[in-house]
């Protein structure tokens, strides 16, 4: 009797298309890809863009203020004059990115990869660089202008960079 009920149960699953899919699967969306895109002046402020890819993209004057950019990839992109104020860039890959005159004030860059990024005239007031990967020259350059305490993490910018 048990085997007959079990067989009927599995047959019902197959016939009626019931799937034993976790509830989270319906909420899953693959990461967005903006690779090689022209995004000059685009407004992404306040958006959730976790794990999105912006490789080789032009994001000059783009607005990412207060956006959730955890795990995002900005490799080899142009972000001159971009607004990243208050953005969460934890675990982001921001290598070989031109951030000239970008606003990184109040941004969270914990554990971000920032090798070969260009920081000319960048605003890093109250940014948190805890455990970020930077080279010595970048750290020296950023320490010269570092000030403030991040309002979300409570971490001093100079401390997060290891400034002396």
C-alpha positions as CSV (number, residue, x, y, z in Angstrom):
1,X,0.0,0.0,0.0
2,X,2.8,2.4,0.9
3,X,4.7,1.9,-2.4
4,X,1.5,2.5,-4.3
5,X,0.9,5.8,-2.5
6,X,4.5,6.9,-3.0
7,X,4.3,6.0,-6.7
8,X,1.1,8.0,-7.1
9,X,2.6,11.0,-5.3
10,X,5.6,11.1,-7.7
11,X,3.4,10.5,-10.7
12,X,1.3,13.5,-9.7
13,X,4.5,15.6,-9.4
14,X,5.5,14.6,-12.9
15,X,2.0,15.0,-14.5
16,X,1.1,18.3,-12.9
17,X,4.5,19.9,-13.1
18,X,5.0,20.4,-9.4
19,X,8.7,21.0,-8.7
20,X,10.5,20.7,-5.5
21,X,12.2,24.1,-6.2
22,X,13.4,26.2,-3.3
23,X,11.4,29.4,-2.8
24,X,14.6,31.5,-3.4
25,X,14.8,30.3,-7.0
26,X,11.8,32.4,-8.0
27,X,13.6,35.5,-6.6
28,X,16.8,34.8,-8.4
29,X,17.8,37.1,-11.3
30,X,21.1,36.7,-13.1
31,X,23.5,39.6,-12.7
32,X,23.1,42.5,-15.1
33,X,25.7,43.1,-17.8
34,X,26.6,46.6,-19.0
35,X,29.9,45.5,-20.5
36,X,31.2,47.8,-23.3
37,X,28.2,50.0,-22.8
38,X,27.9,53.8,-23.3
39,X,26.4,54.9,-20.0
40,X,27.6,58.6,-19.9
41,X,25.4,60.5,-17.5
42,X,23.1,57.6,-16.7
43,X,21.2,57.7,-13.4
44,X,21.6,54.5,-11.3
45,X,21.1,56.3,-7.9
46,X,19.6,54.2,-5.2
47,X,19.4,51.1,-7.3
48,X,20.3,47.6,-6.3
49,X,22.9,46.4,-8.8
50,X,24.6,43.6,-6.9
51,X,27.1,41.6,-9.0
52,X,26.4,43.7,-12.1
53,X,29.2,43.9,-14.7
54,X,30.3,47.2,-16.1
55,X,33.6,46.1,-17.8
56,X,35.0,48.4,-20.4
57,X,32.1,50.8,-20.0
58,X,32.0,54.6,-20.3
59,X,30.3,55.8,-17.1
60,X,31.5,59.4,-17.2
61,X,29.1,61.6,-15.2
62,X,27.0,58.6,-14.1
63,X,25.1,58.8,-10.9
64,X,25.4,55.8,-8.5
65,X,24.6,57.7,-5.3
66,X,23.4,55.4,-2.5
67,X,23.3,52.4,-4.9
68,X,23.9,48.8,-3.7
69,X,26.9,47.8,-5.8
70,X,28.2,44.9,-3.7
71,X,30.2,42.6,-5.8
72,X,30.0,44.7,-8.9
73,X,32.6,44.6,-11.6
74,X,33.8,48.0,-13.0
75,X,37.0,46.6,-14.7
76,X,38.8,48.9,-17.2
77,X,36.0,51.4,-17.3
78,X,35.9,55.2,-17.3
79,X,34.1,56.8,-14.3
80,X,35.4,60.4,-14.5
81,X,33.1,62.8,-12.6
82,X,30.9,59.9,-11.5
83,X,28.8,60.2,-8.3
84,X,29.3,57.3,-6.0
85,X,28.4,59.2,-2.8
86,X,27.1,56.7,-0.2
87,X,27.3,53.7,-2.5
88,X,28.1,50.3,-1.1
89,X,30.9,48.9,-3.2
90,X,31.9,46.1,-0.8
91,X,33.7,43.2,-2.6
92,X,33.6,45.2,-5.8
93,X,36.3,44.8,-8.6
94,X,37.3,48.4,-9.5
95,X,40.6,47.6,-11.2
96,X,42.0,49.8,-14.0
97,X,39.2,52.3,-13.6
98,X,39.6,56.1,-14.2
99,X,37.9,57.7,-11.2
100,X,39.2,61.2,-11.8
101,X,37.1,63.8,-10.0
102,X,34.6,61.1,-8.8
103,X,32.7,61.5,-5.6
104,X,33.4,58.5,-3.3
105,X,32.3,60.4,-0.1
106,X,30.5,58.2,2.4
107,X,31.1,55.2,0.1
108,X,31.8,51.7,1.5
109,X,34.7,50.0,-0.3
110,X,35.4,47.2,2.1
111,X,37.3,44.3,0.5
112,X,37.2,46.0,-2.9
113,X,39.9,45.4,-5.4
114,X,41.2,48.8,-6.6
115,X,44.5,48.0,-8.3
116,X,45.6,50.4,-11.0
117,X,42.5,52.6,-10.4
118,X,43.2,56.4,-11.0
119,X,42.2,58.6,-8.1
120,X,43.0,62.1,-9.5
121,X,41.1,64.8,-7.6
122,X,38.7,62.2,-6.1
123,X,36.6,63.0,-3.1
124,X,37.0,60.2,-0.4
125,X,35.7,62.1,2.6
126,X,34.3,59.5,5.1
127,X,34.8,56.6,2.7
128,X,35.6,53.2,4.2
129,X,38.4,51.3,2.6
130,X,38.7,48.5,5.2
131,X,40.5,45.5,3.8
132,X,40.5,47.0,0.3
133,X,43.3,45.9,-2.1
134,X,45.3,49.0,-3.1
135,X,49.0,49.4,-4.0
136,X,51.3,51.5,-1.9
137,X,51.3,54.5,-4.3
138,X,47.5,54.6,-4.3
139,X,47.4,54.4,-0.5
140,X,49.9,57.3,-0.3
141,X,47.9,59.4,-2.7
142,X,44.6,58.7,-0.9
143,X,46.1,59.3,2.6
144,X,47.1,62.8,1.5
145,X,43.4,63.7,1.2
146,X,41.7,61.2,3.6
147,X,39.4,62.5,6.3
148,X,36.1,61.8,8.1
149,X,34.3,58.8,9.5
150,X,31.9,56.7,7.4
151,X,28.3,57.3,8.7
152,X,27.2,53.7,8.1
153,X,30.3,51.7,9.3
154,X,31.7,54.1,11.8
155,X,35.2,53.6,10.4
156,X,37.6,56.5,10.1
157,X,38.8,56.9,6.5
158,X,42.5,57.3,7.4
159,X,42.3,54.2,9.6
160,X,40.7,52.1,6.9
161,X,43.6,53.1,4.5
162,X,46.3,52.4,7.1
163,X,47.5,56.0,6.9
164,X,50.4,56.9,9.3
